[in-house]
Amino acid sequence: MQVAASRMLDRNVGTLVVVNGRSEPIGMITDRDLTVRVLAPAMNAALTRVGEVMTSDPQVVSETTEIEDVLRIMRAGPYRRLPVVDARGQLVGLVSLDDILDLLSEEFRSIDTLLRHETPDILAST
């Protein structure tokens, strides 16, 4: 567990995806998992293995999964992060709710800018 916590610290992340020898996601561990599953029950972090406390068989999405479907899966889960896999099932990334919210925020700003430029001045003053 100390190695996992160190990797999180070094990479400034709160989640690690655990993969097998074929780079397929087999688990996930979060900083919250470290707190709730290791520290709170006073387990020895030096002796506790990631496999003992990780969430096994995580829900994954494909790199071609539509954002709407990713959001549906997150809500149904509930998940804040999902591993992204390629056609072979190998890990290629991680999508987070924050990533999606950032994307949607950018889209809304673009729509707002477009509407402001397309709205006639007479309508804008009313």
CNS distance restraints for C-alpha pairs under 8 A (distance, minus, plus):
assign (resid   1 and name CA) (resid   5 and name CA) 6.15 0.50 0.50
assign (resid   1 and name CA) (resid  34 and name CA) 7.68 0.50 0.50
assign (resid   1 and name CA) (resid  45 and name CA) 5.25 0.50 0.50
assign (resid   1 and name CA) (resid  46 and name CA) 6.21 0.50 0.50
assign (resid   1 and name CA) (resid  47 and name CA) 7.50 0.50 0.50
assign (resid   1 and name CA) (resid  48 and name CA) 5.84 0.50 0.50
assign (resid   1 and name CA) (resid  49 and name CA) 5.80 0.50 0.50
assign (resid   1 and name CA) (resid  50 and name CA) 5.67 0.50 0.50
assign (resid   2 and name CA) (resid   6 and name CA) 6.02 0.50 0.50
assign (resid   2 and name CA) (resid  45 and name CA) 5.95 0.50 0.50
assign (resid   2 and name CA) (resid  46 and name CA) 5.89 0.50 0.50
assign (resid   3 and name CA) (resid   7 and name CA) 6.16 0.50 0.50
assign (resid   4 and name CA) (resid   8 and name CA) 6.28 0.50 0.50
assign (resid   4 and name CA) (resid  16 and name CA) 7.61 0.50 0.50
assign (resid   4 and name CA) (resid  50 and name CA) 7.41 0.50 0.50
assign (resid   5 and name CA) (resid   9 and name CA) 6.22 0.50 0.50
assign (resid   5 and name CA) (resid  31 and name CA) 7.47 0.50 0.50
assign (resid   5 and name CA) (resid  34 and name CA) 7.82 0.50 0.50
assign (resid   6 and name CA) (resid  10 and name CA) 6.02 0.50 0.50
assign (resid   7 and name CA) (resid  11 and name CA) 6.02 0.50 0.50
assign (resid   8 and name CA) (resid  12 and name CA) 5.64 0.50 0.50
assign (resid   8 and name CA) (resid  13 and name CA) 4.98 0.50 0.50
assign (resid   8 and name CA) (resid  14 and name CA) 5.91 0.50 0.50
assign (resid   8 and name CA) (resid  15 and name CA) 6.91 0.50 0.50
assign (resid   8 and name CA) (resid  16 and name CA) 7.14 0.50 0.50
assign (resid   8 and name CA) (resid  31 and name CA) 7.86 0.50 0.50
assign (resid   9 and name CA) (resid  13 and name CA) 6.68 0.50 0.50
assign (resid  14 and name CA) (resid  30 and name CA) 5.45 0.50 0.50
assign (resid  14 and name CA) (resid  31 and name CA) 5.11 0.50 0.50
assign (resid  14 and name CA) (resid  32 and name CA) 7.98 0.50 0.50
assign (resid  15 and name CA) (resid  28 and name CA) 6.98 0.50 0.50
assign (resid  15 and name CA) (resid  29 and name CA) 5.72 0.50 0.50
assign (resid  15 and name CA) (resid  30 and name CA) 4.28 0.50 0.50
assign (resid  15 and name CA) (resid  31 and name CA) 6.43 0.50 0.50
assign (resid  16 and name CA) (resid  28 and name CA) 5.73 0.50 0.50
assign (resid  16 and name CA) (resid  29 and name CA) 5.39 0.50 0.50
assign (resid  16 and name CA) (resid  30 and name CA) 6.38 0.50 0.50
assign (resid  17 and name CA) (resid  25 and name CA) 6.41 0.50 0.50
assign (resid  17 and name CA) (resid  26 and name CA) 7.72 0.50 0.50
assign (resid  17 and name CA) (resid  27 and name CA) 5.97 0.50 0.50
assign (resid  17 and name CA) (resid  28 and name CA) 4.53 0.50 0.50
assign (resid  17 and name CA) (resid  29 and name CA) 6.60 0.50 0.50
assign (resid  17 and name CA) (resid  83 and name CA) 7.14 0.50 0.50
assign (resid  18 and name CA) (resid  25 and name CA) 5.73 0.50 0.50
assign (resid  18 and name CA) (resid  26 and name CA) 5.71 0.50 0.50
assign (resid  18 and name CA) (resid  27 and name CA) 4.83 0.50 0.50
assign (resid  18 and name CA) (resid  28 and name CA) 5.58 0.50 0.50
assign (resid  18 and name CA) (resid  29 and name CA) 7.55 0.50 0.50
assign (resid  19 and name CA) (resid  23 and name CA) 5.04 0.50 0.50
assign (resid  19 and name CA) (resid  24 and name CA) 5.05 0.50 0.50
assign (resid  19 and name CA) (resid  25 and name CA) 4.32 0.50 0.50
assign (resid  19 and name CA) (resid  26 and name CA) 5.27 0.50 0.50
assign (resid  19 and name CA) (resid  27 and name CA) 6.85 0.50 0.50
assign (resid  19 and name CA) (resid  91 and name CA) 7.66 0.50 0.50
assign (resid  20 and name CA) (resid  24 and name CA) 5.53 0.50 0.50
assign (resid  20 and name CA) (resid  25 and name CA) 6.61 0.50 0.50
assign (resid  20 and name CA) (resid  26 and name CA) 6.38 0.50 0.50
assign (resid  22 and name CA) (resid  90 and name CA) 6.98 0.50 0.50
assign (resid  23 and name CA) (resid  90 and name CA) 5.04 0.50 0.50
assign (resid  23 and name CA) (resid  91 and name CA) 5.83 0.50 0.50
assign (resid  24 and name CA) (resid  85 and name CA) 7.77 0.50 0.50
assign (resid  24 and name CA) (resid  89 and name CA) 5.78 0.50 0.50
assign (resid  24 and name CA) (resid  90 and name CA) 4.50 0.50 0.50
assign (resid  24 and name CA) (resid  91 and name CA) 5.65 0.50 0.50
assign (resid  25 and name CA) (resid  57 and name CA) 7.31 0.50 0.50
assign (resid  25 and name CA) (resid  58 and name CA) 7.13 0.50 0.50
assign (resid  25 and name CA) (resid  60 and name CA) 7.99 0.50 0.50
assign (resid  25 and name CA) (resid  83 and name CA) 7.23 0.50 0.50
assign (resid  25 and name CA) (resid  89 and name CA) 7.98 0.50 0.50
assign (resid  25 and name CA) (resid  90 and name CA) 7.08 0.50 0.50
assign (resid  25 and name CA) (resid  91 and name CA) 6.19 0.50 0.50
assign (resid  26 and name CA) (resid  56 and name CA) 5.84 0.50 0.50
assign (resid  26 and name CA) (resid  57 and name CA) 5.01 0.50 0.50
assign (resid  26 and name CA) (resid  58 and name CA) 6.54 0.50 0.50
assign (resid  27 and name CA) (resid  51 and name CA) 7.82 0.50 0.50
assign (resid  27 and name CA) (resid  54 and name CA) 5.86 0.50 0.50
assign (resid  27 and name CA) (resid  55 and name CA) 5.27 0.50 0.50
assign (resid  27 and name CA) (resid  56 and name CA) 4.26 0.50 0.50
assign (resid  27 and name CA) (resid  57 and name CA) 5.41 0.50 0.50
assign (resid  27 and name CA) (resid  58 and name CA) 5.55 0.50 0.50
assign (resid  28 and name CA) (resid  54 and name CA) 5.43 0.50 0.50
assign (resid  28 and name CA) (resid  55 and name CA) 5.24 0.50 0.50
assign (resid  28 and name CA) (resid  56 and name CA) 6.72 0.50 0.50
assign (resid  28 and name CA) (resid  58 and name CA) 6.60 0.50 0.50
assign (resid  29 and name CA) (resid  33 and name CA) 6.10 0.50 0.50
assign (resid  29 and name CA) (resid  34 and name CA) 7.57 0.50 0.50
assign (resid  29 and name CA) (resid  50 and name CA) 7.47 0.50 0.50
assign (resid  29 and name CA) (resid  53 and name CA) 7.49 0.50 0.50
assign (resid  29 and name CA) (resid  54 and name CA) 4.82 0.50 0.50
assign (resid  29 and name CA) (resid  55 and name CA) 6.38 0.50 0.50
assign (resid  30 and name CA) (resid  34 and name CA) 6.52 0.50 0.50
assign (resid  31 and name CA) (resid  35 and name CA) 6.52 0.50 0.50
assign (resid  32 and name CA) (resid  36 and name CA) 6.03 0.50 0.50
assign (resid  33 and name CA) (resid  37 and name CA) 5.31 0.50 0.50
assign (resid  33 and name CA) (resid  38 and name CA) 7.21 0.50 0.50
assign (resid  33 and name CA) (resid  53 and name CA) 7.19 0.50 0.50
assign (resid  33 and name CA) (resid  54 and name CA) 7.31 0.50 0.50
assign (resid  34 and name CA) (resid  38 and name CA) 5.15 0.50 0.50
assign (resid  34 and name CA) (resid  39 and name CA) 6.35 0.50 0.50
assign (resid  34 and name CA) (resid  53 and name CA) 7.99 0.50 0.50
assign (resid  35 and name CA) (resid  39 and name CA) 4.87 0.50 0.50
assign (resid  35 and name CA) (resid  40 and name CA) 5.93 0.50 0.50
assign (resid  36 and name CA) (resid  40 and name CA) 5.27 0.50 0.50
assign (resid  36 and name CA) (resid  41 and name CA) 7.36 0.50 0.50
assign (resid  37 and name CA) (resid  41 and name CA) 6.52 0.50 0.50
assign (resid  37 and name CA) (resid  53 and name CA) 6.24 0.50 0.50
assign (resid  38 and name CA) (resid  42 and name CA) 6.17 0.50 0.50
assign (resid  38 and name CA) (resid  43 and name CA) 5.04 0.50 0.50
assign (resid  38 and name CA) (resid  44 and name CA) 7.30 0.50 0.50
assign (resid  38 and name CA) (resid  45 and name CA) 6.58 0.50 0.50
assign (resid  38 and name CA) (resid  48 and name CA) 7.75 0.50 0.50
assign (resid  38 and name CA) (resid  53 and name CA) 7.52 0.50 0.50
assign (resid  39 and name CA) (resid  43 and name CA) 6.05 0.50 0.50
assign (resid  39 and name CA) (resid  44 and name CA) 7.95 0.50 0.50
assign (resid  39 and name CA) (resid  45 and name CA) 7.53 0.50 0.50
assign (resid  43 and name CA) (resid  48 and name CA) 6.97 0.50 0.50
assign (resid  44 and name CA) (resid  48 and name CA) 5.95 0.50 0.50
assign (resid  48 and name CA) (resid  52 and name CA) 6.90 0.50 0.50
assign (resid  49 and name CA) (resid  53 and name CA) 7.31 0.50 0.50
assign (resid  50 and name CA) (resid  54 and name CA) 5.76 0.50 0.50
assign (resid  51 and name CA) (resid  56 and name CA) 7.92 0.50 0.50
assign (resid  58 and name CA) (resid  82 and name CA) 7.66 0.50 0.50
assign (resid  58 and name CA) (resid  83 and name CA) 7.66 0.50 0.50
assign (resid  59 and name CA) (resid  82 and name CA) 6.52 0.50 0.50
assign (resid  59 and name CA) (resid  83 and name CA) 7.35 0.50 0.50
assign (resid  60 and name CA) (resid  82 and name CA) 5.56 0.50 0.50
assign (resid  60 and name CA) (resid  83 and name CA) 5.00 0.50 0.50
assign (resid  60 and name CA) (resid  84 and name CA) 5.85 0.50 0.50
assign (resid  60 and name CA) (resid  85 and name CA) 6.87 0.50 0.50
assign (resid  61 and name CA) (resid  65 and name CA) 6.20 0.50 0.50
assign (resid  61 and name CA) (resid  70 and name CA) 7.07 0.50 0.50
assign (resid  61 and name CA) (resid  82 and name CA) 6.70 0.50 0.50
assign (resid  61 and name CA) (resid  83 and name CA) 6.39 0.50 0.50
assign (resid  61 and name CA) (resid  84 and name CA) 5.00 0.50 0.50
assign (resid  61 and name CA) (resid  85 and name CA) 6.24 0.50 0.50
assign (resid  62 and name CA) (resid  84 and name CA) 5.39 0.50 0.50
assign (resid  62 and name CA) (resid  85 and name CA) 4.94 0.50 0.50
assign (resid  62 and name CA) (resid  86 and name CA) 5.84 0.50 0.50
assign (resid  62 and name CA) (resid  87 and name CA) 7.18 0.50 0.50
assign (resid  63 and name CA) (resid  84 and name CA) 5.74 0.50 0.50
assign (resid  63 and name CA) (resid  85 and name CA) 5.93 0.50 0.50
assign (resid  63 and name CA) (resid  86 and name CA) 5.79 0.50 0.50
assign (resid  63 and name CA) (resid  92 and name CA) 7.82 0.50 0.50
assign (resid  65 and name CA) (resid  69 and name CA) 6.51 0.50 0.50
assign (resid  65 and name CA) (resid  70 and name CA) 6.67 0.50 0.50
assign (resid  66 and name CA) (resid  70 and name CA) 6.37 0.50 0.50
assign (resid  67 and name CA) (resid  71 and name CA) 6.19 0.50 0.50
assign (resid  67 and name CA) (resid 100 and name CA) 7.57 0.50 0.50
assign (resid  68 and name CA) (resid  72 and name CA) 6.25 0.50 0.50
assign (resid  69 and name CA) (resid  73 and name CA) 6.17 0.50 0.50
assign (resid  70 and name CA) (resid  74 and name CA) 6.15 0.50 0.50
assign (resid  71 and name CA) (resid  75 and name CA) 6.12 0.50 0.50
assign (resid  71 and name CA) (resid  97 and name CA) 7.82 0.50 0.50
assign (resid  72 and name CA) (resid  76 and name CA) 6.11 0.50 0.50
assign (resid  73 and name CA) (resid  77 and name CA) 6.04 0.50 0.50
assign (resid  73 and name CA) (resid  78 and name CA) 7.60 0.50 0.50
assign (resid  73 and name CA) (resid  79 and name CA) 7.61 0.50 0.50
assign (resid  74 and name CA) (resid  78 and name CA) 5.19 0.50 0.50
assign (resid  74 and name CA) (resid  79 and name CA) 4.56 0.50 0.50
assign (resid  74 and name CA) (resid  80 and name CA) 6.32 0.50 0.50
assign (resid  74 and name CA) (resid  81 and name CA) 7.62 0.50 0.50
assign (resid  74 and name CA) (resid  82 and name CA) 7.84 0.50 0.50
assign (resid  74 and name CA) (resid  97 and name CA) 7.90 0.50 0.50
assign (resid  75 and name CA) (resid  79 and name CA) 6.74 0.50 0.50
assign (resid  80 and name CA) (resid  96 and name CA) 5.65 0.50 0.50
assign (resid  80 and name CA) (resid  97 and name CA) 5.21 0.50 0.50
assign (resid  81 and name CA) (resid  94 and name CA) 6.68 0.50 0.50
assign (resid  81 and name CA) (resid  95 and name CA) 5.59 0.50 0.50
assign (resid  81 and name CA) (resid  96 and name CA) 4.20 0.50 0.50
assign (resid  81 and name CA) (resid  97 and name CA) 6.27 0.50 0.50
assign (resid  82 and name CA) (resid  94 and name CA) 5.66 0.50 0.50
assign (resid  82 and name CA) (resid  95 and name CA) 5.38 0.50 0.50
assign (resid  82 and name CA) (resid  96 and name CA) 6.44 0.50 0.50
assign (resid  83 and name CA) (resid  91 and name CA) 6.74 0.50 0.50
assign (resid  83 and name CA) (resid  92 and name CA) 7.80 0.50 0.50
assign (resid  83 and name CA) (resid  93 and name CA) 5.98 0.50 0.50
assign (resid  83 and name CA) (resid  94 and name CA) 4.41 0.50 0.50
assign (resid  83 and name CA) (resid  95 and name CA) 6.38 0.50 0.50
assign (resid  84 and name CA) (resid  91 and name CA) 5.87 0.50 0.50
assign (resid  84 and name CA) (resid  92 and name CA) 5.68 0.50 0.50
assign (resid  84 and name CA) (resid  93 and name CA) 4.93 0.50 0.50
assign (resid  84 and name CA) (resid  94 and name CA) 5.28 0.50 0.50
assign (resid  84 and name CA) (resid  95 and name CA) 6.67 0.50 0.50
assign (resid  85 and name CA) (resid  89 and name CA) 5.05 0.50 0.50
assign (resid  85 and name CA) (resid  90 and name CA) 5.03 0.50 0.50
assign (resid  85 and name CA) (resid  91 and name CA) 4.47 0.50 0.50
assign (resid  85 and name CA) (resid  92 and name CA) 5.27 0.50 0.50
assign (resid  85 and name CA) (resid  93 and name CA) 6.95 0.50 0.50
assign (resid  86 and name CA) (resid  90 and name CA) 5.51 0.50 0.50
assign (resid  86 and name CA) (resid  91 and name CA) 6.64 0.50 0.50
assign (resid  86 and name CA) (resid  92 and name CA) 6.34 0.50 0.50
assign (resid  95 and name CA) (resid  99 and name CA) 6.43 0.50 0.50
assign (resid  95 and name CA) (resid 100 and name CA) 7.69 0.50 0.50
assign (resid  96 and name CA) (resid 100 and name CA) 6.59 0.50 0.50
assign (resid  97 and name CA) (resid 101 and name CA) 6.15 0.50 0.50
assign (resid  98 and name CA) (resid 102 and name CA) 6.08 0.50 0.50
assign (resid  99 and name CA) (resid 103 and name CA) 6.27 0.50 0.50
assign (resid 100 and name CA) (resid 104 and name CA) 6.12 0.50 0.50
assign (resid 101 and name CA) (resid 105 and name CA) 5.98 0.50 0.50
assign (resid 102 and name CA) (resid 106 and name CA) 6.28 0.50 0.50
assign (resid 103 and name CA) (resid 107 and name CA) 6.30 0.50 0.50
assign (resid 104 and name CA) (resid 108 and name CA) 6.14 0.50 0.50
assign (resid 105 and name CA) (resid 109 and name CA) 6.22 0.50 0.50
assign (resid 106 and name CA) (resid 110 and name CA) 6.24 0.50 0.50
assign (resid 107 and name CA) (resid 111 and name CA) 6.22 0.50 0.50
assign (resid 108 and name CA) (resid 112 and name CA) 6.06 0.50 0.50
assign (resid 109 and name CA) (resid 113 and name CA) 6.18 0.50 0.50
assign (resid 110 and name CA) (resid 114 and name CA) 6.15 0.50 0.50
assign (resid 111 and name CA) (resid 115 and name CA) 6.07 0.50 0.50
assign (resid 112 and name CA) (resid 116 and name CA) 6.14 0.50 0.50
assign (resid 113 and name CA) (resid 117 and name CA) 6.31 0.50 0.50
assign (resid 114 and name CA) (resid 118 and name CA) 6.09 0.50 0.50
assign (resid 115 and name CA) (resid 119 and name CA) 5.86 0.50 0.50
assign (resid 119 and name CA) (resid 123 and name CA) 6.65 0.50 0.50
assign (resid 119 and name CA) (resid 124 and name CA) 6.49 0.50 0.50
assign (resid 120 and name CA) (resid 124 and name CA) 6.38 0.50 0.50
assign (resid 121 and name CA) (resid 125 and name CA) 6.39 0.50 0.50
assign (resid 122 and name CA) (resid 126 and name CA) 6.98 0.50 0.50
